Amino acid sequence: MATDLATLSLARADLPRFEGVTLQEQLLAGRDAALAALSWYVPVLIYDPDAAAATLRQISAWAERNASEIGAVLSDPSAVALPEHLQLTLGSDRAQQFLIAIFTVAAEGLGPWASGMVTREVATGKRIGENWARADAEARLQVFGGIVKMNADGHLALFFTPPVGGVSGFGIPPLLVWAVVVAVVGLAGVVTCYLFAAKRVELNNRLMRDLCAEAQAKGDAETVRQCVGAAEGLQKGTPFAFLEGFEGLLQKVGTAVIAGVLVYVLARWMLPAVVRAASAPRTALRRRPAYAEAEWEEGD
């Protein structure tokens, strides 16, 4: 039934196709289009892996519990909305984390695709077969296409924009978390499609990391550059946590860059500031008023 539901959800999602003759070109176009849509709502892509995983589990349980009924609705061309008992309700906070996470996972594995390494591996047929490469590309394109489709249909705003009237007459601030109800059949198709695409992409990224590490060991500068570029700006958990799995790849480059930045900052700003401070006339320090200290202690 899982295979049938995956096929039905993909068909009903009606995802866009991206420009490009090759899969490589389509993937990069899809990533850029999806990133542009997400960036409208979230300029910095930082997400909580635990919250994203919780949403994935919720969607998985919903799809497994109602697989037959969901499949029946998706296969009905006349169906527009899910029956009320089949509708999926997500918290906006966790749902946002899931969307950012699934985009990040799909995008951060594009390095070997962008450099042409995947195409070369398929040509040799030693590790990557044509079917595997196509399935990987299709899963990533489904992720990118789903975000673009939701944005075009106005559904992406449901996840990131608080409902109108978030402020009450009593001055209560807008809700930070609201209910996102998956009731439209098209949106249900995208969400169900993501259930299968997310699992495949996350698993496939293990091989992509291996290819990036191998490129670094062999001195394949273009693939290394693309691997670093694919992860650039895609953060999870805390800043720079997205580099997990690429530490060996980036260690030498990162150390050199950081050292260069520190030297530049020292020469450009810190040394002149020290010189000015040393040459400036000394002034007496003023005592902090007692009331200021009291306020600080009270506020603390």
N, C-alpha and C positions, 0 to 999 in steps of 0.2 A: 504493500500500500504506500510505503514511503516514496517509491519510485514514481507511482502514479500521481501522488500529491505534488511532488517536485515538478513533474511535467505540467500538470494542470495549473499550478501557481505561476510558473514561468509564462505559460500561454496567456493567462488572465492578466498578468502584470503589464503586458504590452509595453515592454521596455524599449527605449530608443536605441538605434544603432549609431555608432560613431563613425566619423569620416576616417578613411584610411584604407589603403589597399592591403596592407599586411596586418597581422594581429598586433605586431609591435606598434604600428601607427595608431590603430584603434584604441589600444590600451592607454597610450599617452594622451590621446584626445579625450578619452573617457575620464581619466584621472583629472585632467585640467577642468573639465566641465563640472564634475562633481565637487571638486575643491572650490570652484567659484561659487557654487550654490551654497555649500556649507559655510564658507567664509562670510557670507552675507549675515549669518546669524552668529557664527562663532569665529572671530578673527584669529584666535589662538587655539589650535586643536590639542587640548589637554583633556584626558579622560581618566576615569577611575576604572581600572580593570575589573574590580569586584562588582561594581554596579552594572557594568556592561555584561558580565557573565551572569549576573542574577536575571537580567532581562532576557538573555538568550535561553536560560533555563525555563523562564516563565513562558516564552513563546513555544519552546519545545514541548512543554507539558500540555499546553493548550492545543497544539497541533496533533499530538499523539492521542489525547483524550477525545478529540472531535474529528479525527482524520476522515472518517467516512462522510460525515455531514458536510464538512468543509469542502471535500472533494466534489460532492454533489452540487453544492452551490457554485463552485468555481467552474464546473462543467456546464452550467446552465447559462446560455448566452443572454437570456432575458433578465437574469438576476442582477440587481443593482446594489442591494444592501444585504448584509448578513442578517439572519433572524436574530432577535434580541438575545436569545440564550447562547448564540455562538459568538457574539461580539467580544472582542478582547480589550480589556481596559489596562492601560499601562500608566505608571507614574511618569510625569514629564521629565523628572530629573534623571531617572534610570534609563528612560527611553532615549534621551539625548546622549547619554554616555554610550549606549549601544550603537547608535548611528555613527557617532564620531569614531568609536572603536572599530567598527566593521570597515569603515572607509580607511582608517589608518592601517589596519592589517592588510587590506587589499593593495594599498599604495606602497607600503614599505618593502614589498617583495618585488618591485618592478625593476630593480637595478639590472639583473641579468637579462631581462627582456629589453630594456632600453639600450643596452650596449650591444645587443645582437648575440650574446652568449647562448641564450636558450636556442635560438635558431641554429647556431653552429653545433650545439649538442644534439639537436634533433637530426641534423645532417649526418652526424657520425653514428647515431643510433645506439651508442654504448650505454648511456644512462637515462636519457630522456627520449621517449617515443613520441611520435606525432600526436597520437591520441591523448597522451598525458598533457602535452603542451596545449593542445586545443581545449581540453577540459579545464585546465588551469586558467587560460585566458578567458574562457566563457564565464567562469565563476567570478573573476575580477570584474569583467564587463557587466555582469549582473549587479554587482555591488554599486558600481559607478552609475549604471543606467537607472537603478532604483532611486538613487538620490536625485538624479536629474528629473526623473519622471514625477516623483513626489513634489519636487519644487515647481514643476510646470503645472501640476494639478492643484496646487495650493495646500497640499497635505503636509509639506515639510514645515510650514508655519505653525501647524497644530502642535508640533513637538517643541518649538522654540519660542513661540510668542504667547504670552499669557492671554487668557480670554478677555474680551472686552468687559469693562465694568469690574476690574479687579480691585478697585478702591471703593469701600462702602461709605455710607453717609456718616459713619462714626469715626472716620479717619483711619480705618484699618488699612495697612499697606497692601499692595497687590500680592497675590499668592505667588510664592516661589515655586511651588509644586502644584500641578493641576492634573486632572485626569485626561489622558489621551485615549479616546475610544476608537478602536479599529472596527468600523461598521461598514464602510464602503467596500464593495467587492474588489475593486482595483487595488486599493491600499492593502487589503488582506492578502492579495496575490503577491504584492511586493514583500510584505512582512514574512509570509510563508516561504517565499523564494530565498530570502536572506537566511532563513534557518539552515538551508542546505549549502548555500554558497559560503557562509561564514566558516563552517566546519572544514570544507575542502580547502579554502584559502589558508586558514591557520595551519593546517597540516602541511600544505605544500610549501609554506614559507620556511620550513626546516631545510628543505633542499636548496631554496634560494639563498639562505644564509651560508650553506656549505659552498655554493658556487661563488659567493662573494669572497669567502675566506680563501678558496682555491685561487681565485683571480689575484688576490693580494700576494699569495705565495709565489705565483708564477710571474708576477710583474705586469699583469694585464691592467695597465693604468686606466683605460677607458671604462672597464667594468667596475673597477674600484671607485672611480669618480661617480659613476651612475648609482652604485650601491649607496654611497654616502649621500648623494643628491636625493635618492628616493626616500630616505629617512629624514631628510632635513625638514625641520619644522613640524614633524609628526611626533608629538610627545604623549606619553602615557604615564599616569600616576603622578610623578613629580618631574620637573624639568630635567632633561637629559636621560630619563629612564628609558626613552625609546632606543638608546644606544645599546641596550642589553642584547647580547648576541653578536654585537659588532665591535666589542671592546678591543679584541686583538687586531681587527682591521684598522681601527682608528687611533690606536694608542700612539704609534710613532708620529703620525700626522698631527694628532691633537696636541701632543706634547710640544712639538715645534711651533705650532700656531699660538698656543697659550704663552710660551716663552717670548715669542715675538711681540705679542700684544702687551705683555707686562713691561718689556723693555721700552716699547713705544710710549706707553702711559707714563712711565717713570721719567723719560726724557722730555716728553711734551708738556706735562702738567706738574708732576710732583716736585721735580728739582727746581723749576722756576718759583714755585710756591714757597719752598724752603728758603730760597735765597731772599725773596721779598720779605718773608717773616723775620729773617735774621737781621735785615737792614732797617726794618721799621722801628720807630721809637716805641719804647715800652709804655704801656698805660696801666693804671691801677685797676685791679679787678673789683667789680662792684658786687656787693653782697646781694644775694637773692632775697627779695622781700619775704617776710615771715608768712604773709597770707598766701603767696605763691606756693610755698612748701606745704602749707596746710591743704590747699586745693589739690596738689599732686597726690598727697597721701590719701585724701578722701576719694579721689577718682580712681586710684589704684585699688 
